[in-house]
Amino acid sequence: MHNRRKADKESTENAGHSRTQLSFYPSKVSSTSIFNKFREIFSLDLRSLALMRIFLGLTIILDILDRAPDLSAHYTDDGVMPRTLDLDETLRYHQLSFCIHLMSGNIFWMIVLFILNTISGFCVLVGYRTRTSIIISWILISSLQLRNVSVLHSGDDLLRLLLFYSVFLPVGQYFSIDAFLSSCHKDPKEDYNDEEKAKNDPNQNYNRKILCSFGAFALMMQVLLMYMTAFFHKSGVEWRRDRTATWLALQMSSFRLPLGDIFVQFPEICKLLTVSVIHWQLIGPWLYFMPFFTGPLKTVVSVGFLNMHIGFAFCLRLQMFNWITITACLTLVPYWFWEFLRNNSTTERVIIHYDPKKMFSRRLVKFIEVFGLIPDLVVLSRKSGHAEGFEEDDARKLEEGKISPDTWLELEDDGDGSLLKNFSALQKVIRASPLFWPFVRILNRVWIKEKIMQIAASDDKGRKRSRSPVNNTNNSHQSLKRNVRKSLTRREILLRGSVWLREGFLLVIVICVIMWNLSDVHFIHGVPSIVRQIVNAIQLDQSWRMFAPRPPTADFWYMMIGQRYDGNEIEFFSDGGLYSWQPTQVRWEKPKDMLVSYRNHRWVKYFENGLNSGSDNFVGTFAVWVCNQHNGRQNSKKTMIKHLTIFIMWETYNASRPFDQPKALPKETFWEQTCPN
């Protein structure tokens, strides 16, 4: 401990100078006891949870924007999934669930819900009223997914699950407006006490930045179970024996991106990628719980899964699936990684002194502390004209600087050891921030400088006017303090009871989710009915069958040929004619750009889950929708279609002979529809 304090003193005395010696491992923060090792293994870093929250809010916004172009087609009664058709599919598995989007099939109702969902997603992104925003987002996203289950994929399940677990986690404790407002309303004395605790207890920094609870364990297990069950689902010979799964996945022209066009030309590299993916999905989760080299191994696992999904994003057009899986992987980033970045940062240490009694100074410093993202930032509060921080040397430096009562911000200058004050200090702090440095030029404008100085001066005057003496001998005041003390005691009891209820509820959820996934991979035979009811009611149902048990060995597309009243034939599927309603001439060859023909991944899933399901209701509703949409845009009956025929076209691939041309199968008549008048 003596060595630790000595090291802290030396580092503080050398503050402001660039460090030349980089350490690979962060400083030890806990003993080697079993309890502390247990906490290290089963804890999540609050900064990682905050980063997950930011990506989660961004994913919600992008998801809404991704669905918005097809709002009428997918979510109204005038589209391919009217409520009468969707209700049967929804209630079949979710009798206890509530779907707000089924209350009306009007497009204006959907626009209102989409706007509310976007606003709640933005609040999650910036961390404003975080828990409330997450609850609203979870309700709206769950309802939206129930409205049309045919366009969903595994990424939608993961988004819904991450929102559910985030309700019970302090995801707004870092990098959020809530954290900024909380620190601004905090008693200045508490800041000084926190600094003293950090000085006297090396574990204080560690304890404040990790979370070990059933909520953290539930989220951790959910993410890792996704990969483990995905491994067991991939039981086909294409994964286990022939190792051609990656090559087959890249044959799907509706998903393949330009980088995938390159990899598909090298089958041996694809085999190596297949082995890497399937084995990492099994080995990675086990490495995450290793009791030795825990921090480095957790970092390797989280970075490994992140790289895997980034590779998927560059080769396959999985769209929202890539975003949400990357978001989930961010939760696994451990405390060790963040401390490694901080200890090995080549940026100079930034030491700020501020007056906690001045509201402007306090808010400004707290804003920089929460949103500045400065790697090595030390914030020291000033009390009674001198510094109250880690070392006596800081107080000496402030005293030599002859601080005036009007000083609201000081920064130790790296050049000569002097203090930069007020606006000069603010400029240098903004320049050191990786997020705000582009705004340095804006700060140099004269009118902005004058405005900031004016705000600081008015804040100081207002603080002086608001001072009023307090009579501590007043009996009523003492009685009020005793009543507050009693009420706080009752509040603490209720708070502890609610914590135990929350943890018990999450324990039940963890057990249900584990049983559900074990049943899904046939490790156990079914789940009890009570477990199934709980899972379906909260919409925790999940199945991680991505490209399992084997990737498709054939590619498909449609020919949607409409016969017009004037005798001509037109085709809707090729070149996006189904969405622009500018049909093309009939060409029986495969469309050149399948990405344009399918438009987006939501339509791909609709064709896979809806049309290809074999349900006459699905296909008939879709055919009538095509007729109505085209005919409603025509001015003459001659150009309207009276009959629609849907063909499905297939071509198969031989993985054992990857350079052979795909084999085209005979066309199949999928559906015939007489258009309504």
C-alpha positions in Angstrom: 0.0 0.0 0.0 2.9 2.3 0.8 4.3 1.7 -2.7 0.9 2.5 -4.2 0.6 5.8 -2.4 4.1 6.7 -3.4 3.4 6.0 -7.0 0.2 8.1 -6.8 2.2 11.0 -5.4 4.9 10.8 -8.0 2.3 10.7 -10.8 0.5 13.7 -9.4 3.6 15.7 -8.9 4.5 15.1 -12.5 1.0 16.0 -13.7 1.0 17.9 -17.0 4.1 16.2 -18.4 3.8 13.5 -21.0 4.5 10.0 -19.7 7.2 8.0 -21.5 6.9 4.7 -19.7 3.8 2.7 -20.7 2.5 -0.1 -18.6 0.8 -3.1 -20.2 -1.3 -4.2 -17.2 -3.4 -1.7 -15.2 -2.6 -1.2 -11.5 -3.9 -3.8 -9.1 -7.2 -2.8 -7.6 -8.2 -5.7 -5.4 -6.8 -8.6 -3.5 -6.7 -12.1 -4.8 -9.5 -13.3 -2.5 -12.1 -15.6 -3.9 -14.8 -13.0 -3.4 -12.9 -10.3 -5.4 -12.1 -12.8 -8.2 -15.8 -13.7 -8.3 -16.7 -10.0 -8.7 -14.1 -9.6 -11.4 -15.5 -12.6 -13.4 -19.2 -11.8 -13.1 -19.1 -8.0 -13.3 -19.7 -5.6 -16.1 -18.0 -2.2 -16.5 -20.4 0.7 -16.2 -18.6 2.5 -19.0 -19.2 -0.4 -21.3 -22.9 -0.4 -20.3 -23.0 3.3 -21.1 -21.4 2.7 -24.5 -23.9 -0.1 -25.1 -26.7 2.4 -24.2 -25.4 4.9 -26.8 -25.3 2.3 -29.5 -28.7 1.0 -28.4 -30.3 4.4 -28.8 -28.7 4.8 -32.2 -29.9 1.3 -33.2 -33.5 2.2 -32.2 -33.4 5.3 -34.4 -31.8 3.5 -37.3 -34.3 0.7 -37.0 -37.2 3.1 -37.2 -35.7 4.9 -40.2 -35.1 1.5 -41.8 -38.7 0.5 -41.4 -40.2 3.9 -42.3 -40.1 3.6 -46.1 -42.3 0.5 -45.8 -44.5 1.8 -43.1 -47.7 1.6 -45.2 -46.8 -1.7 -46.8 -45.8 -3.6 -43.6 -47.8 -2.0 -40.8 -51.2 -0.8 -42.1 -54.4 -2.5 -43.1 -53.8 -1.4 -46.7 -50.5 -3.3 -46.9 -49.3 -6.9 -47.1 -50.1 -7.6 -43.5 -53.5 -6.3 -42.4 -54.4 -6.8 -38.8 -56.8 -9.6 -39.5 -53.9 -11.7 -40.9 -51.3 -10.5 -38.4 -53.6 -11.1 -35.4 -53.7 -14.9 -36.0 -49.9 -15.1 -36.2 -49.4 -12.9 -33.1 -51.9 -14.6 -30.8 -50.6 -18.0 -31.7 -47.5 -17.5 -29.5 -48.1 -14.4 -27.5 -51.6 -14.6 -25.9 -50.5 -12.6 -22.9 -48.7 -9.8 -24.8 -50.1 -6.4 -25.6 -49.6 -4.8 -29.0 -50.2 -1.1 -29.3 -49.7 -1.1 -33.0 -52.7 -3.4 -33.4 -55.1 -0.8 -32.0 -55.5 0.8 -35.4 -54.5 0.0 -39.0 -54.5 3.7 -40.0 -51.2 5.1 -41.3 -51.5 8.2 -39.1 -51.5 6.1 -36.0 -48.4 4.3 -37.2 -46.7 7.6 -37.9 -47.4 8.8 -34.3 -46.0 5.6 -32.9 -42.9 5.8 -35.1 -42.3 9.4 -34.0 -42.7 8.5 -30.3 -40.3 5.5 -30.8 -37.7 7.8 -32.4 -37.9 10.3 -29.6 -37.5 7.6 -27.0 -34.6 6.2 -28.9 -32.9 9.7 -28.9 -33.5 10.0 -25.2 -31.8 6.6 -24.7 -28.9 7.8 -26.9 -28.2 10.9 -24.9 -29.1 9.3 -21.6 -32.0 11.6 -20.6 -34.5 10.1 -18.1 -32.7 6.9 -19.1 -34.8 4.2 -17.4 -38.1 5.8 -18.4 -36.9 6.2 -22.0 -35.7 2.5 -22.1 -39.0 1.3 -20.7 -41.0 3.2 -23.4 -38.6 2.1 -26.1 -38.9 -1.6 -25.0 -42.7 -1.4 -25.0 -42.9 0.3 -28.5 -40.2 -2.0 -30.1 -41.9 -5.1 -28.7 -45.2 -3.9 -30.0 -43.8 -3.0 -33.4 -42.3 -6.5 -33.7 -45.5 -8.2 -32.9 -47.3 -6.1 -35.5 -45.5 -7.9 -38.4 -43.6 -11.0 -37.3 -42.9 -12.0 -40.9 -40.2 -9.3 -41.4 -38.2 -10.1 -38.2 -34.8 -11.8 -37.8 -32.6 -12.7 -34.9 -31.3 -9.1 -34.6 -34.8 -8.0 -33.7 -35.0 -10.5 -30.9 -31.6 -9.3 -29.6 -32.7 -5.7 -29.7 -35.8 -6.5 -27.7 -33.8 -8.5 -25.1 -31.1 -5.8 -24.7 -33.8 -3.2 -24.0 -35.5 -5.5 -21.4 -32.3 -6.1 -19.5 -31.2 -2.5 -19.7 -34.3 -1.5 -17.7 -32.7 -3.1 -14.6 -29.1 -1.8 -15.2 -27.5 1.6 -14.5 -26.8 2.3 -18.1 -27.1 6.0 -17.7 -24.4 6.4 -15.0 -21.7 7.5 -17.6 -21.8 9.6 -20.7 -25.3 10.7 -20.2 -27.4 13.8 -19.4 -28.7 12.1 -16.3 -25.1 11.7 -15.0 -24.4 15.4 -15.7 -27.6 16.6 -14.0 -27.0 14.3 -11.0 -23.4 15.6 -10.5 -24.6 19.2 -10.8 -27.1 18.7 -8.0 -24.6 16.9 -5.9 -23.5 18.5 -2.6 -20.0 20.1 -3.2 -18.8 18.5 0.0 -19.5 15.1 -1.5 -17.0 15.8 -4.4 -14.3 16.6 -1.8 -15.2 13.4 0.1 -15.0 11.3 -3.1 -11.5 12.7 -3.8 -10.4 11.9 -0.3 -11.8 8.3 -0.6 -10.0 7.9 -3.9 -6.8 9.1 -2.3 -7.0 6.8 0.7 -8.5 3.7 -1.0 -7.0 2.5 -4.3 -10.1 0.2 -4.7 -12.5 3.2 -4.8 -12.0 3.7 -8.6 -12.6 0.1 -9.3 -15.7 -0.2 -7.1 -17.3 2.9 -8.7 -16.9 1.6 -12.2 -18.0 -2.1 -12.1 -21.4 -3.7 -11.5 -21.8 -7.1 -10.0 -25.5 -8.1 -9.8 -28.1 -10.5 -11.2 -28.9 -7.9 -13.8 -25.3 -7.8 -15.0 -25.1 -11.6 -14.9 -28.4 -11.9 -16.8 -27.2 -9.6 -19.6 -23.8 -11.3 -19.7 -25.4 -14.7 -19.9 -27.9 -13.6 -22.6 -25.1 -12.4 -24.9 -22.9 -15.5 -24.4 -25.8 -17.9 -24.7 -26.5 -16.5 -28.1 -23.1 -17.6 -29.3 -23.1 -21.0 -27.5 -26.5 -22.1 -28.8 -25.6 -20.8 -32.3 -22.7 -23.3 -32.2 -24.9 -26.2 -31.4 -27.5 -25.2 -34.0 -24.8 -25.3 -36.7 -24.9 -29.1 -37.0 -24.8 -29.5 -40.8 -21.9 -31.1 -42.6 -21.3 -27.8 -44.3 -20.2 -26.4 -40.9 -18.6 -29.5 -39.2 -17.1 -31.6 -42.0 -17.0 -29.9 -45.4 -16.4 -26.4 -43.9 -18.2 -24.8 -46.9 -20.7 -22.9 -44.9 -19.1 -19.5 -45.4 -18.8 -20.0 -49.2 -22.5 -21.1 -49.4 -23.6 -18.0 -47.3 -21.7 -15.8 -49.8 -23.6 -17.3 -52.7 -26.8 -15.6 -51.5 -26.9 -12.7 -54.0 -29.6 -10.9 -52.0 -27.1 -10.5 -49.1 -23.6 -10.4 -50.7 -21.6 -7.1 -50.7 -18.6 -6.3 -52.9 -16.1 -7.6 -50.4 -18.1 -10.8 -50.4 -17.6 -11.0 -54.2 -13.9 -11.1 -53.6 -13.9 -13.8 -50.8 -16.3 -16.1 -52.8 -13.5 -16.5 -55.3 -11.3 -18.1 -52.7 -13.0 -21.3 -51.3 -10.0 -22.3 -49.2 -10.0 -18.9 -47.3 -13.8 -19.4 -46.9 -13.1 -22.8 -45.2 -10.7 -21.1 -42.8 -13.3 -18.5 -42.0 -15.9 -21.2 -41.4 -13.7 -23.0 -38.9 -12.9 -19.7 -37.1 -16.5 -18.7 -36.7 -17.9 -21.9 -35.4 -15.1 -22.7 -33.0 -15.0 -19.1 -31.7 -18.7 -19.3 -30.9 -18.0 -22.2 -28.6 -14.6 -21.3 -27.1 -15.2 -17.5 -26.6 -17.9 -17.8 -24.0 -15.8 -20.2 -21.9 -12.8 -18.0 -22.1 -14.9 -15.1 -20.7 -15.3 -16.9 -17.4 -11.6 -18.0 -16.9 -10.4 -17.4 -13.3 -6.9 -16.5 -14.4 -5.8 -13.6 -16.7 -9.5 -12.6 -16.4 -9.2 -9.0 -17.7 -7.0 -9.8 -20.7 -9.1 -12.8 -21.7 -12.3 -10.9 -21.4 -10.8 -8.3 -23.6 -9.8 -10.9 -26.2 -13.3 -12.4 -26.2 -15.1 -9.1 -26.6 -12.8 -7.8 -29.3 -12.9 -11.2 -31.0 -16.7 -11.1 -31.3 -16.7 -7.5 -32.4 -14.2 -8.3 -35.2 -16.3 -11.2 -36.2 -19.4 -9.1 -36.7 -17.5 -6.3 -38.3 -16.3 -8.9 -40.8 -19.9 -10.0 -41.4 -20.9 -6.3 -42.0 -18.3 -5.9 -44.7 -19.2 -9.1 -46.6 -23.0 -9.6 -46.1 -25.8 -7.1 -46.1 -27.3 -8.0 -42.7 -28.0 -4.3 -41.9 -29.6 -4.0 -38.5 -28.4 -7.4 -37.4 -24.8 -6.1 -37.6 -25.6 -3.0 -35.5 -27.4 -4.8 -32.7 -24.8 -7.6 -32.4 -22.0 -5.1 -32.2 -24.0 -3.3 -29.5 -24.4 -6.5 -27.6 -20.6 -7.2 -27.8 -19.9 -3.8 -26.3 -21.4 -4.9 -23.0 -18.6 -7.6 -22.6 -15.8 -5.0 -22.7 -14.2 -5.4 -19.2 -12.7 -2.9 -16.7 -9.2 -4.1 -17.7 -9.6 -2.8 -21.2 -10.6 0.7 -20.1 -7.8 1.0 -17.6 -5.3 -0.4 -20.2 -6.3 2.5 -22.5 -6.0 5.0 -19.8 -2.7 3.8 -18.4 -1.2 3.6 -21.9 -2.6 6.8 -23.3 0.1 9.0 -24.9 -2.0 12.1 -24.3 -0.9 14.4 -21.5 -2.7 14.4 -18.2 -5.2 17.2 -17.7 -5.6 18.5 -14.1 -8.5 20.9 -13.6 -9.1 23.0 -10.4 -12.6 24.5 -10.0 -14.6 26.3 -7.3 -17.5 24.0 -6.3 -19.4 26.9 -4.8 -19.8 28.6 -8.2 -22.6 27.0 -10.1 -21.2 27.9 -13.5 -17.8 26.5 -12.7 -19.3 23.4 -11.2 -21.6 22.7 -14.2 -18.9 23.4 -16.7 -16.4 21.0 -15.1 -19.0 18.3 -14.6 -20.0 18.6 -18.3 -16.4 18.2 -19.3 -16.0 15.3 -16.9 -19.1 13.5 -18.3 -18.9 14.2 -22.0 -15.3 15.3 -22.6 -14.0 11.8 -22.9 -10.5 13.0 -21.9 -8.4 9.9 -21.3 -6.5 11.1 -18.2 -8.5 13.8 -16.5 -8.0 14.7 -12.9 -10.7 17.1 -11.4 -9.8 18.8 -8.1 -12.2 21.0 -6.1 -11.0 24.2 -4.5 -12.2 25.2 -1.0 -11.6 28.6 0.8 -9.1 29.9 -1.8 -6.9 26.8 -2.0 -6.9 23.4 -3.5 -8.4 20.4 -1.8 -7.1 17.5 -3.8 -4.8 14.5 -3.9 -1.5 16.1 -2.8 -0.2 19.1 -0.9 1.7 20.1 -4.0 -1.5 21.1 -5.7 -2.5 23.5 -2.9 1.0 25.0 -3.1 0.7 25.6 -6.8 -2.7 27.3 -6.4 -1.4 29.5 -3.6 1.5 30.6 -5.8 -0.9 31.4 -8.6 -2.6 34.0 -6.4 -6.2 32.9 -7.2 -8.7 35.7 -7.3 -12.3 35.3 -6.1 -13.4 35.7 -9.8 -11.5 32.6 -10.9 -13.9 29.9 -12.0 -11.5 27.5 -13.8 -7.8 26.7 -13.5 -5.7 24.3 -15.5 -2.1 23.3 -14.8 0.0 24.3 -17.8 2.3 21.7 -19.1 4.8 24.2 -20.3 6.1 26.1 -17.3 4.0 24.7 -14.4 1.9 27.8 -14.1 -1.9 28.0 -14.0 -4.1 28.8 -16.9 -7.2 30.6 -15.7 -10.8 30.9 -16.9 -11.2 31.2 -20.7 -7.6 30.2 -21.5 -8.0 27.1 -19.3 -11.3 26.3 -21.0 -9.7 26.5 -24.5 -7.0 24.1 -23.6 -9.4 21.6 -22.0 -11.7 21.7 -25.1 -8.6 21.1 -27.3 -7.7 18.0 -25.2 -11.1 16.5 -25.6 -11.4 13.9 -28.5 -15.1 14.9 -28.8 -15.1 18.7 -28.6 -11.7 19.7 -30.1 -13.3 20.8 -33.4 -15.2 23.6 -31.5 -11.9 25.3 -30.4 -12.1 27.7 -33.4 -15.7 28.6 -32.4 -14.5 29.5 -28.9 -12.0 31.9 -30.4 -14.8 34.2 -31.6 -14.9 37.4 -29.6 -18.7 37.4 -29.0 -18.7 33.8 -27.7 -15.8 34.6 -25.3 -17.7 37.7 -24.0 -20.9 35.7 -23.6 -19.1 33.0 -21.5 -17.4 35.6 -19.3 -20.7 37.4 -18.9 -22.5 34.1 -17.8 -19.6 33.3 -15.3 -19.8 36.9 -13.8 -23.6 36.9 -13.5 -23.5 33.5 -11.9 -21.1 34.7 -9.2 -23.2 37.8 -8.5 -26.3 35.7 -8.2 -24.6 33.4 -5.8 -23.6 36.3 -3.6 -27.2 37.8 -3.6 -28.7 34.4 -2.7 -26.7 34.0 0.5 -28.7 34.2 3.6 -27.9 33.4 7.2 -29.4 30.2 8.7 -30.4 30.0 12.3 -29.2 26.5 13.4 -30.8 27.0 16.8 -34.3 27.1 15.5 -36.4 24.4 17.1 -38.7 23.9 14.1 -35.6 23.5 11.9 -34.2 20.8 14.2 -37.6 19.0 14.3 -37.7 19.1 10.5 -34.2 17.5 10.3 -35.3 14.7 12.7 -38.4 14.0 10.5 -36.3 13.9 7.4 -33.9 11.5 9.1 -36.8 9.2 9.9 -38.3 9.4 6.4 -34.9 8.6 4.9 -34.7 5.5 7.1 -38.1 4.3 5.9 -37.0 5.1 2.3 -33.9 3.1 2.7 -35.9 0.1 3.9 -38.2 0.3 0.9 -35.3 0.7 -1.4 -33.5 -2.3 -0.1 -36.7 -4.3 -0.4 -37.2 -3.3 -4.0 -33.6 -4.2 -4.7 -34.1 -7.7 -3.4 -37.4 -8.1 -5.4 -35.6 -6.9 -8.5 -32.7 -9.3 -8.0 -35.1 -12.2 -7.3 -37.1 -11.4 -10.4 -33.9 -11.3 -12.5 -32.8 -14.7 -11.1 -36.1 -16.2 -12.2 -35.6 -14.6 -15.7 -32.1 -16.0 -15.9 -33.3 -19.5 -15.1 -36.2 -19.3 -17.6 -33.9 -18.0 -20.4 -31.3 -20.7 -19.7 -34.0 -23.4 -19.8 -35.5 -22.0 -23.0 -32.1 -22.1 -24.8 -31.3 -25.6 -23.5 -34.6 -26.8 -24.8 -34.0 -25.1 -28.1 -30.7 -27.1 -28.7 -32.4 -30.2 -27.4 -30.3 -30.6 -24.2 -33.6 -30.9 -22.3 -37.0 -32.0 -23.5 -39.2 -29.0 -23.5 -39.8 -26.5 -20.7 -42.5 -26.3 -18.1 -45.7 -24.4 -19.1 -45.1 -21.7 -16.5 -41.7 -21.0 -18.0 -43.2 -20.8 -21.5 -45.9 -18.4 -20.3 -43.3 -16.1 -18.6 -41.1 -16.1 -21.6 -43.9 -15.4 -24.1 -45.6 -12.8 -21.9 -42.4 -10.7 -21.6 -41.3 -11.6 -25.1 -38.1 -13.2 -24.1 -38.6 -16.0 -26.7 -35.4 -16.5 -28.8 -33.8 -18.9 -31.2 -30.3 -18.3 -32.5 -30.4 -20.3 -35.8 -28.3 -17.9 -38.0 -27.4 -20.0 -41.1 -28.3 -23.1 -39.2 -28.3 -26.1 -39.3 -26.7 -25.2 -42.7 -26.7 -22.2 -45.0 -29.0 -22.3 -48.0 -27.6 -24.4 -50.9 -29.8 -22.5 -53.4 -30.7 -19.0 -54.3 -34.2 -17.9 -55.3 -36.0 -15.0 -56.8 -39.5 -14.3 -58.1 -41.1 -13.4 -61.4 -44.3 -11.4 -60.9 -46.0 -11.1 -64.3 -49.1 -9.0 -64.7 -51.3 -9.3 -67.7 -52.7 -5.9 -68.7 -56.1 -5.3 -70.2 -54.4 -4.2 -73.4 -52.8 -7.7 -73.8 -49.3 -6.7 -72.8 -47.3 -8.3 -70.0 -45.2 -6.5 -67.3 -42.9 -7.8 -64.6 -42.8 -6.3 -61.1 -39.9 -7.9 -59.2 -36.8 -7.2 -61.2 -35.0 -3.8 -60.7 -37.2 -2.8 -57.8 -40.3 -2.4 -59.8 -42.3 -3.8 -56.9 -41.5 -0.7 -54.8 -41.1 2.1 -57.4 -44.2 0.8 -59.2 -42.4 1.1 -62.5 -42.6 -2.4 -63.9 -40.3 -3.7 -66.6 -40.6 -5.9 -69.6 -40.6 -9.6 -68.9 -37.1 -11.1 -68.8 -36.6 -14.6 -67.6 -33.0 -14.3 -66.6 -31.9 -13.6 -63.1 -31.9 -9.9 -62.1 -28.5 -8.3 -62.4 -28.8 -6.6 -59.0 -30.6 -8.6 -56.5 -30.0 -6.0 -53.8 -32.2 -3.6 -55.8 -34.8 -6.2 -56.5 -35.3 -7.1 -52.9 -35.0 -3.4 -51.8 -34.0 -4.2 -48.1 -33.6 -7.0 -45.6 -37.1 -6.6 -44.3 -38.5 -7.6 -47.7 -36.1 -10.5 -47.9 -37.4 -11.8 -44.6 -41.0 -11.2 -45.7 -40.4 -13.3 -48.8 -38.6 -16.0 -46.7 -41.0 -16.1 -43.8 -44.2 -15.0 -45.4 -44.5 -16.0 -49.1 -42.3 -19.1 -48.8 -44.2 -20.3 -45.7 -46.8 -21.9 -48.0 -49.7 -20.0 -46.4 -52.5 -19.2 -48.8 -53.5 -16.2 -46.7 -50.0 -14.7 -47.0 -49.6 -15.2 -50.7 -53.2 -14.2 -51.6 -53.0 -11.0 -49.5 -49.7 -10.1 -51.1 -51.0 -10.7 -54.7 -54.1 -8.6 -54.1 -51.9 -5.8 -52.6 -49.8 -5.8 -55.8 -52.9 -5.6 -58.0 -54.4 -2.7 -55.9 -51.2 -0.7 -55.7 -50.5 -0.9 -59.4 -54.0 -0.3 -60.6 -54.6 2.5 -58.2 -51.7 4.4 -59.9 -53.1 4.1 -63.4 -55.3 6.6 -65.3 -56.5 4.2 -68.0 -58.0 0.8 -67.6 -55.9 -0.4 -70.5 -52.7 -0.2 -68.5 -54.3 -1.9 -65.4 -53.6 -5.6 -64.8 -56.4 -8.1 -64.7 -54.3 -11.1 -63.8 -51.1 -11.7 -61.7 -49.0 -14.8 -61.9 -46.1 -15.3 -59.5 -43.3 -17.7 -60.4 -40.4 -18.7 -58.1 -37.0 -19.4 -59.7 -34.2 -21.4 -58.2 -30.6 -22.1 -58.8 -28.5 -24.5 -56.8 -24.8 -24.5 -55.9 -22.4 -27.4 -55.6 -20.0 -26.7 -52.7 -17.7 -29.5 -53.7 -17.2 -27.9 -57.1 -17.2 -24.2 -56.2 -16.1 -22.9 -59.6 -18.9 -24.6 -61.5 -21.8 -22.5 -62.7 -24.9 -22.7 -60.6 -27.6 -25.0 -61.9 -30.9 -23.4 -62.8 -34.0 -25.3 -61.9 -37.3 -25.2 -63.9 -39.6 -22.4 -62.9 -42.4 -23.1 -60.6 -45.8 -21.5 -60.7 -46.2 -20.1 -57.2 -49.5 -18.3 -57.3 -52.2 -17.1 -59.7 -54.5 -14.2 -58.8 -57.3 -12.6 -60.6 -57.2 -8.9 -59.7 -60.3 -7.3 -58.1 -62.1 -4.8 -60.1 
